[in-house]
Amino acid sequence: MICPLCSATFNNLPALYLHLRLQHVPQNVDEFLPDVSTTSQDICINSSLNSSDSVQYDVKNFTSVVTTQVDTFVAKLYSKPQLPRNYVENIVQDVSLLFKNCLSSQFKNDLLVILKNAQVNSEELQHVENMFEVLDNSFQHLSSEYRRLKYFESNGLLVRPETVEIGSRTICKTTDKGTLRYTQKCHVQTIQLGVSLKHFLELPDAYDSIQSYISLLQSDASVSTAENFMQCPLWQQRRARYSLDQIVFPLFIYSDGVECNNPLGSHSKVLDAIYASLPCLPPECQSAIENIFLVHLYECSYRKDFTDEEIFGCVVSMLKSLEEEADNKAINSLGGFVEGFTANYFCRFCKTHRNDTHTQSVEISGSLRDEKSYSEDVAASDPKSTGVKFDCVLNALPSFHITSNYAVDIFHDLNEGFLIGDMVPKDYSYWLLYLKLRQVMDICFSKSVSASSSTSLRVLVEELNSMYVSVTKDTLKPKMHNLVHYSRVLEMSGPLSHLSCAKFETKHRSLTGPAHATTSRVDVSYTLALRHQLVQAFRFISNESILPKLQFGPGDILDLTSYDNYVSFRKSIPPSFRNQTLFSPKWINIKGTKYKPGMALLVNANENGPVFGKLKSILMKDSDIVFLFEYYLNAGFNQHLHAYAVGDTDIWSCKRPSELFDPLPLFAHKDVCDRQYPQIQSIRRDIVNHAAQVTHLTFGEILNLERRRIADRALRSVLTRRRLRPAMQRSRQMSFPTVPHTLLELATTLEDPAWASITQTLDLQDNIYFGSTLSADGAVSVLFMLKRCLEVLGTADILLADGTFYIALLRPLKGATR
């Protein structure tokens, strides 16, 4: 992009916009930049063209420009998940009419009259008429949905889902005429992954950035740490099947169920979706849901009526040279293993009996599954004694076998709630158990692991499982048994965080959003698959780079010399930032990571430990970015809080984002001193006891009453509703009777004088429970009425009553089944 005032060139719109504001706008502006993000189109501004230049009338070029803009406009409408497709139809028709009625009729006629009066030559007039003709017919090729889908498909933008019939099943439907049975044809929706990947790799920076990242990983082969699956033994084994001159990318496959409607509604339906992703993408692109591809979609209920070969046959044929990964229950189902974790042999990694897993702390190598034992278990056809129901359909893929599929899901296994460390006494057994879990999570969520990490993880898991059994006096759960295999998976597949299903769970929104926007339930799997591919078509037609764009929010114009401690950090300021007026946004998003002042940065690491800093300001000059931060004083690692204790300093410095030791921002939290713990516990007990009383006060009202008695602001900040609500809720539930399941149980509870208070009125002068009756046929009636209401009813001459009834048939309908 070129500045129209000084001809300076820039790489993106934000840099040009910032240059215009700083270099060509007076410094005493009252309003600063609005909320700006980079756009999807490159905009060039050049003032070198003047009116004396010759003009070439090219209708074809104008037609091409209009067609491209119209195609992009319509594709963008389809990419809005909350916009039903019939709304797109209406918008296209209305805009087309707007073009015809306003531009091509009245405006065209008036403009031609003006041009003729100005004695414009016939060639120019004809060119104007041709341009209006193009505008008049600009939506002709997209006038109906059939034409739109056909057009996008013929241009290679839409990879339409293929509907594959897998068989039929009998459906029973109850009507007022009895039970009707009919045959329903069943279909699955498959998207050709090869075509989607081809279009994806043709996007700007896609193929080049992948190859550059792979080259970077290969250049670090001598380093003892691994940060990607491609650096790990499992990939090396798979890669060895191909020659060195072949370009081979790994592919992760994920399968999970999607609840696309209200689960309590009449149209509730669960779909199974299979996604694919490329683990060789640059780190900043791996978590973007638009880089995850839909491969297969079908109704979950099909698994009961059809075999895996029938449902996944088209997928297996499409993945003959690709690899596979998935999550716990889904992978057990897809791998032919038993799905219930109460089965005798539920683990897909080993053949350990369920009773033995209750106390198992380490992996037993002799019980691990392999191809030979798996084949024997398939042949035995005895899931109770083997844990295998059938042969995995994916074993038909070259270089793949389910027993060597070293993948785990830390998203479902390890994501737990957090306790508040500064409110827990030291040496509290459950807190020590939690701290041990944190040590395990530190390794599991690490983005880069060393060669010794698997050994460390093995030892920590053994200690965690042993401590869990000792502290809780309970048996280990199936998810905790999965942990004993984590060290082997980490050793074979690299950082476990890259195997997490979190991003795939987020991908479900691309299906659930359109499901809520459409009322059609005839073939919901096709509807959602088509809508997903239309969103992808807009991405292909936009032809944007896959690399995240630089985004930033509103901010201020800064002069660094105005800081009181400018002298302390002026030497660290890059030369291009000195003696300059800079723009300081309130937030900035760099490669998908958002930074805001107040966040903590990991600036460096040395023999004394990590070096942290507090982000004070974000500085921008054109497209160059610098972080101004204040160093934290690192007081060491606090074992009890499992965090570093830091303090403020008055030492400031500057660094570019690329110079940080780790790009991910952190957060600094203030804790409460240990001497305040007994006081906190005393106040907490008072609040919980107050919640246990059978009153009509809400939890918020109870907290406000108790907090008014505390003068210390630090204590009030700790006693929040978010922290105390679970304990208050448990305490109140214990003060109420058990929930009745029948009217007789309800009547018995209300008749008990001990629970009379729960039906008292707010003024404590009356009770809404009036009595109950038991009829001869055993029916129970519970009456609710205030005595004051009864007195009013006693003065009435006429009483009207209403009720709810059901119809009891005297005899069954003919043909109906019971």
N, C-alpha and C positions, 0 to 999 in steps of 0.2 A: 504494500500500500504506500501511496505517495502523498505527502502533505501538499495541499494546494497553495500554501503560502510561502514555503521555503524549499520545497522539493525534496525534503528528507524522506528516506524510505523506512518502512517498519514492517515487521513480520505479522502483526495481528492488529485487530481493531482497537483493543484496549490501549495498546502502546501508542497508536496514532491519536486516540481520543485524549489520552493523558498529555501527550506532547502539545496538542492544540491548547489545552487548558493552561499549561504551565508556561509555554513559550509565546503564545499569541493572544493571551487574555490578560487584562490588567490585574495586578497582584492584589488589589483591594476588593476582590469579589466577595459578595455577601453570602452567596449560595455555592456550595461545593458540588462535587460530582454526584449524580444520582446513582442508584443501584445498577451496576453495569456488569454484564457477562458477555463473553465472546459470542458472536453469532455463528450460524451454520454456513454462512456464505462469505467469501472473500470480497471485500469492497475496495475498489480502487478509486482514488480521487486524483485527477490530473487536470491542471488548468492550462496545460500547454496548447491545447486545441483551441483555436480561435475561429471566429465566424468566416474568415477569409479562406479557410481550408475548403477544398473541393469536396462535395458530397456525392457519394455513390449510392444510388437507389437500389437496394438489394432486398426484394420482398422475401426471398427464401431465408435470408439471415433473420429478418424480423419474424417470420413464421416460426423459425427454430427457437428463437428466444421466447416467444409467447407460448409455444407448445411446452417448452421446458418448465416455464413458470406455472402453467396450468397443471401439468403433470405433478409437479412438486406440491402444489396447493391441494389437489385432491388426495394425493398420497398422505399428506400431513393430516388431513381430516380423518382418514382411516387409522392413523397412528394414535389417535386419542382413545384410550381404553374405555372412558366413560361415555363416549359418543356412539349411540347405536347406528348401525349401518343404514337404517331407513332415514335417520336424520341426515346422514351424508347425502343420500339421494335428494332430499328436500333442499339442502344447502346448494348442491351443484345446480339444480334446476333454477333456484332463485337467483344465483349469481349469473347464470347464463342469460336469464331474462333481463337482468340488470344491464348486462353488456349490450343486449340487443335493443332494449327500449331507450336507454340513456345515451350510450355511445354511438351506436350504429344507426340511430334514427334522427332524433332532434339535434344532438350535438354535431353529428356528421353533416346534416343539411346546413346548419347555421355556419359551420366552419368552411364548407365549400363556397357558400355565398360570400363570405368575407375574403377568402382567397381569390375568388374570381374578381371581386371589386378591387383587390390589390394587384390585379393583372398578373397573377402567377401563371407561368406557362403550363401548357397542357400535360407535359411529362410529369411535372411535380404534382399537378392535380390528380393525375391517374395514380401516382404512387400513394397519395393520401387515401384515395378511394380503395386501393388494394389493401392498405393497412387496416382500414375499417372493416373490409371484407374478412380479413384474417381474424380480427377481434370478434366479429359477428359469429364466426364458426369455430371459435377457439375451444369450445367444449363439445364439438360435434362428435369427436372420437371417444368421448367419455360421457355420452348422454344417458346411458343406462348402466346398471351395475354389471350386467353381462358384458357390455363393451369395455367397461373399466377393467374388470378382472382379466378379460381376454387380452386387452392391450398391455397391461402390466406383465402378464405371463409371456406374451410373445416377445417382449423387449428384455426378457431375462431378469426382471425386477422381482416378480412374484414367483416364489417356489411353492406352488399350490400343493396342499396336502393330498395324498393319494388315499382314497377310500378302498380298503381291502376287506372283502367279505370273508369271514372265518367260519361261518356256519349259521345254524339257526337253533332256536330254543323255544320251548312252549311256555307261554305266559298265561297265568290265571288272573282273571279280573272279576271282582264281585260287583254285580249290578242289581238293580231292583227286580230283574228277571232271573236272578240266580248267578251262578258262577260260569263265566264264559272262558273258553280256552282258545287261544289263537297262536299261530306260529309267527315268531319275530326273527327277521334276518339280523344278524349281528355283524358289525363292521368295526374295524380299527382304522385310525388315521396315522399315516406314515409320511414323514417329510424326508425327501432325499438329502441326506446329510452331505454327500459329496458335492451336490450343487450349491448348497448353502455355504459350505466351506470355500468353494471356488470363488463365489461372489465376495465373501468376507475377505479372503486373502488378496482380492483385487482392490480393496479399499485403500486409500492413501495411508502409507506408513505401516500397513498391516504386515505384509510379508517381510519388508525390510527390517522392521523393528523386531520381529520374531527371530530372524536370522542373526541380527546384531546381538540380541540377548543370548541366543544359543552360543554364539562365538565367545561372548563374555564368560559364560558358564564353562566352556571348554578351556578357556585360557586360565581359569582358576582351578583346573583339575588337580594341581599339586597341593592346593590348600586343603587343610584337614577338616574344614567345615563344609557343610552342604546346605544350600538354601532352596534347591529346586529338585523336583523328582528326577530330572534328567541327569543329575549328578550321582544317582543312587544305584546300587547293585541290581535291583529289579529291572530298571530301564536298560542297564547295560546288557543284561541277559536277553531282553526283548530286541534290543538294537542289533545284537550280534547275528540275528537271522537275516539281516540285510547287508548289502555291500556298502562300502564307505562312500561311494559316489552317489548313492540313493539318498534323497531327501525324505526323512522319516520323522513325523511329529507324533508325540504321544497324545492319547485322547482319553479323557475321563468320562465315564457314563454314570449317570445317577438316576435312580428310580424311586418314586415316592407317590403317595396318594394325595389328591387335591380335593378338598371339600369346596365345590364350586357354587353351592347355594346355602341358604340357611339350613343347618342340620335339623332344625325342629320343624321346618316347613314341609308342605306336601310334595314339593318338587326337589327334595333333598337327593343329591346324587354325588357319588364319589368317583372321581376319575383317577386313573393311574397315568402318570406322565414320566417319560424318559427324556432326560436332557443330556447334552454333550458339551464339554468345554475343553479348551486347549491349555494344558498346564505350562506350555512353553511360551505363553504370552509374557511380555514385560510385567513386572510386579504391579505397576500402576494400572494395568488393564485387566488383571485377573479377577478382580471382585466386581467388575461392571456387569450388570445382569444382561445388557444388550450383547455381551460377548458369550452368552450361554445360548445354545441352540436347542430348540425343541425337535425331538426325533420321532416320538411315538406317543399317541394318546388314545386311551380306550377306557371303557367303563370297568371299574374295579370288580363288579359282580361277574364279569366274564371269567374270572379265575376259577369260579366254582363250576362252570359248565364246559370249559374248554381247556385243553392242554397248553403247556407253554410253547410247544412246537407250533400250535395253531395260532397263538396270539403273537409270538415273537419271531415266527419264521421269516417274515419279511425284513425284520430288523437284523437278524443273524446274517442273512444273505447280503445285507448292506454293510455289515461290519466285519467282513472276512479278514481284513488285515489291520484291525484296530484293537485297542486295549479297553479294559473295563474297570470301573470303581462304583460303589454304591453305599447305602446306609444300613443300620443293623437289621431291622425287621424286613425291609425290602430286599436286602441282599440275601438273607436267609431264605426268603421265599423264592427269589430268582435263582438261587444256587442249588435248589432242590433240598435244602435242609428244612427241618421242622421249624415252624414260625413261632410257636409258643415258647416262652422262656421258662415254662414250668415243665417242659419235656425232660426226659431222663438225660438226653444228650443234646443240649440246645446250642452248644458252641460250634461255630463253623471252622474254628482253627484247630480244635483238639477233640478227642473222644474221652472227655472226663465226665463221669457221672455227676448228675446234679447235686447229690448229697456230698460228694467230695469237693465241689466248688464252693460250698458254704464256708469252708475254712482254708481253701487253697490260697497261698500267698505268692507262689512262684510258678513259673511255667515249667511243665514236665515235658521234656523233649520227646520222651518215648510215647507219649499219647497224641502227638501232633498228627493231623491228617496229611496224607500224601495221595498222589494219583492212584497208587496201587490199592491202598486201603479204601479210598473213595469208591473205586470200581467194585471192590468186593462188597461194600455196603449197599451199592445200588443193586447189585445182583441178589443180595439177601432179601431185599424188599421187606425189611422189618424196621420201620422208623423208631419203634419203641426201644430197640436194643442198639441201633446204629445212629439215629438222629438224621438219617438221609431218607427222603421220600422218593426221589427220582433223580435221574441224571440232569445236571444243569444244562440248559439249552445253549448257553454261551460257550460250553466246552467245544462246540463245533468250530469256534473261531481259531485260526492259526495262532500259535504262540500264546495261548491263554488256557489256563485251567483254574477252576474255582479255588482249589486248595493252595495255589500260589498267588492268590489275589490279596496281597498284603495292604488292606485298606481298613481304616477304622474311622469312626465319626465322633470326634471330641465334642461336637456341638450338642449331641444328644447324651453323651456319656458323662461329660465333665461340667457343663454349664450349670452351676448351682448358685443359690442365693448367697449373699455376703453378710457376715455379721459385723458388728461395730467393735473393733478391737479396743478402743479406748474406754469401752464400757464393760469389758470382760476382765476379771481378775487374773493375775498371773498364775500359772500352773493349773488352770482350770482344764480338766481332762478333755472336754469336748472342744475347747478352743485349741488345744495342742493337736487334736485330731484334724481340725480344720487347717491349721498351719502346715501340717504334713501334706494335706491335699493341695494346698497352695504351692508347695514345692514341686509336686507332681505336675500341676498346671503350668508352672513356669516353663518347664521343659516342653510340655505338650503344645503350648501356644507360642513357642518361640518360632521366629521366622527363619532362623539359621541355627543349625545344630552342629556340634563337633563330633569327632569319632568316638569320644568317650561318653557322649550323652545317653546312648542306649544302655550302657552299663549303669550309669547313675540312675536312670529311670527304672531299671530293673530292681535296684536296691530300694529305691524310694517306694515303689509299688508294694514290695514285700513288707516294708515297715508300715505302710498305710493300711494294708489289709489286716495285718496282725494286730495293729493298734485298734482298728475298727471293731474286730471281734472282742478284744479285751475291754474296750471302753463301753460299747453299747450292749454287750452280752447278747448279741444277735448274730445271725449268720450273714455271710456275704451275699449281696444281691448279684444277679446276672451281669449287670453293667460293671460291677467291681471285678468280676471274673474276667471280663474283657480286658481290664487293665493289665493283667499278667502277660498278655500278648503284645502290649504296646511297644515294648522295647524291641521286639523282633520286627514289627512293622516299621518303626522308626529307622532301624538299621537298614531295611530293605528298600523303603520308599521315601525316606527323608523326612523333613519337618511335617509333623502331624497336622499342623494348622492349615497346610495346603490341601489336606484331605477332608477338611470340615465341610459339612453339608449346609452351613449357614447361608452361603450365597445362593444355593439351589432352593432353599426354603423361601428366600426372598423372591426368587424367580417365579414362584407360584402366583405372585400378585399379577403377573402379566396374563394369567388365565382367570383368576378370580374377579379382577376388575371388569373385563368384558362380560363375564357371566352375570354380574349384577346389572349390567346395562342392557341386557337383552331379555326379552320375554319368551323367546322361542326355546322350547325344550324338546323339539322333534329329534334332533341329532346334535346334542350339545357338544359332543367331542369334535365334530366337524366344524361347528360354528366357532368354537374357541381356537381350534388349530388354524383355521382360515384367518381369523382376526390376528393371531400371533404372526402369521406370515405377511399380512398386510403391513403390520408395524415394521417388520424387517424390510419390506419393499421400500418404505419411506427412507430407511437408513441407506439402502443401496442407491436410491435415486438422488439422495442428498450428497452422496460421495464424500462424506466427511472423514477426516483422519480418525483412527481408532484411539490415538493418544489423547488423554484428557486435556481439555482446554484450560488455560489460565483464567480464573474467575476471581473477581474481587468486588467488595461492596463499597458503599459511600464512605467518605473520610474527610480529612482536613489537609490543608496546605501547611507544611511545617518548615520552620527554620531551626536546624539543629543547634545553632548557637544560643537559642533561647533556653536550652536546658541548663540548670544550675551546675551540673557536673559534666558539662561538655568537655572539659579538659581531660577527664578520666577516660573517655572513649574516642577522642578525636583521631588518635593514631590508628585505631582499628577501622576507621571509615574508609571505604574504597576511594581512590582518588577521584573517580567520576562523580562521587556523591558530595565531595567537599565544595563548600561555597556555592551550594545550589539550593533552590527552593524545591522541596520534595513533597510528594503526595503520600499520605499515610492513611490507608484504608482501614476500616474497622474489622475486616476479615479478609482472608485471601485463601483460595483453594488452589493448591499446587499439586498436580498429578493425582488428583483425587483425595488429597489430604487437606483438611481445613485447619487453618491457624487463626487464633484470636489473641489479642493482648491479654495477659494474665495466665496463659498456659505455661507449663514448665517444659523446657527443652533439655534433651540430653546432648550437651555441647561437646563433651570429650570424655575420655576414660584413660586413666593412668594407673601406676602402681598403688596409688592411694584409694582407688575406686572411681566411680563415675563422677563426672562434673556436670552439675545441673545449672540451669539459668532460668530466670523468669522473663518471659517475653514482654517487653514494655511497649514497643512500637514496631509497626511494619512499614518499611520505607521503600518507595518505588520511584524509579527514574526511567521513563520509557518502559521497557520490558525487563529491566534489571531490578532485582529484589534483594533487600538486605534486612535482616532481623536485628533490632536493637534490644539487648537483653541485659538484665542485672544478674550477676553471678550469685548463686546460692552457696552458703557455707554448709558443706556436707559434714554432719556430726557423726556419721556412721550408720550402720544398718541396725534397725531396731527389730530384734528377733520376735518380740511379742506382737508387734504390729505388722511384721513382714513388710517393712517399708523403710526407706532411708529418711532419717531425721535431718531436716535442712533449716537454715536460718537466713534471714535477709542480710545483705551486705550493701555497701555503697559503691561497689565496683561494677562499672558498666562496660560493655564491649559490643562489637558488631560482627556478624557472620552471615554469609550467604546460606540459603537453605541447603545447597549441595555440600557445604562444609560441615554440617552437623554430623555427630557421630552416629546418630540414628534419626531418621526423618519423622518418626511418629511422635506427636506431642504427648505430654503427660499432664497430670493434674496434681497440684499440691493441696493437701487437706490439713485443716487445723484440728488438733486433738485436744482433749480435756486432760488436765494434769491428774496424776494418780491420786493426789491428796483429795481430790474432789469426788473420787469414786464412791466412798461410803455415803456421801450426801446424795449423790445421784441415785444410788440404789434405794435409799430411804424414800426419796420423793417418788421414785418409780413404783415402789410397793404401795404407797398411798393412792396413786393414780389407778393402779390395777385393782386395788380393793374397792375403790369408788365405782369402777366399772362393773364390779361383781354385784353391786346392789341393784335390786329390781326397781329401777326408777325409769322415768321417761326422758332422762337427759341423754343427749347424743354424746358420742365420744369427743366431738369437737367442743361441746359445752363443758364437759368434764375437764378437758385439758386446759381450757381458758380459765376455769376456776382455780385450778392448781397452779398454773403459771403466774397468775396475778400475785400469788403469795411469795414468789421468788424474786429477790432483788438482783441477783447476779445474772447479767445478761448472757454470759457464757453458758451457765447452766440451762437457761431458758432455750438457748439455741440447740442444745442436745436433746431436750425433751420434746421432740416433734411428733406429730401424728403419724408420719410414715414409719418411725421407729417403734412407736408404742402400740399402734393399732393391732398387730397380731396378738400381743399379750393381752390387751384389753378385750379382744374378741373371744379368745379362749376363756378368759375369766368370766365373761358375761354368759357364755354358753353353758358353763358349769353351774350357773345360778338359775338356769331354767330347766324345766322338765324335758325329757326326751321327746323328740318329735313323734306325735301319734300317727299311725298308719291307717286307722279306721275311725269311724265316728264313735264307736264304743270306747276306744282308747282315749279319744278326745273328751268324751263325757266323763269318764273315770278321772281323768286329770283335773278337769274343771270342778268336779265335785269335791276334790281334796282341798280342805281349808288352807293347807300350806301354800297352794298356788293361787289363792284368791286375789293376791295383789296384782297378778299379771293382767287381770281383766277389770281392774279398778279404773274409774274415770280420773282425769287429771286433778279434779278438785277433791278426790278421795271421798266423795259423798255418795257415790253410787257404784254399781257394778253392771257391766254390759251382759254378763252371763246370767240368764234367767232360770234355766233348768233344762232337763232332758227327759225324754220319754222312751220307753221300750214297748213296741206294739206286739201283738200276739204272734205275728209272723217273723218276729226277730228284728224288724227294722228299727233303727235308732234315729231319733230326731233330737237335734240340739237347738235350743231356743236362745236367741240373743235379743234382749230388750231391757231398756232402762226403766226403773220404777216410775220415773217422772213421765216417760212416754206412755206407760200403762195408765197413769192417771189421766192423761190427755185423751187416750183412746176411750176411757170410760165415759167421757162426756159426749162421744159421737153417737149419732143416730144410725148411721149406715157405715159399714166397714167393707172395703173392697180388698180382695186378696188375689195374688198372682203366684204362679208356681211353674216349675219345669217338669215336664213329663216325658216318658218314653213310650213307644208303641210296642206292645207285646203281641206277636202274631198268634192267632188262634190255631193255625195249622201251617206247616211249612209250605213254601211256594213250590209249585211243580217244577221239577228239574233242578231245584237248589240242592246243594250238598252241605251237610253239617260239618 
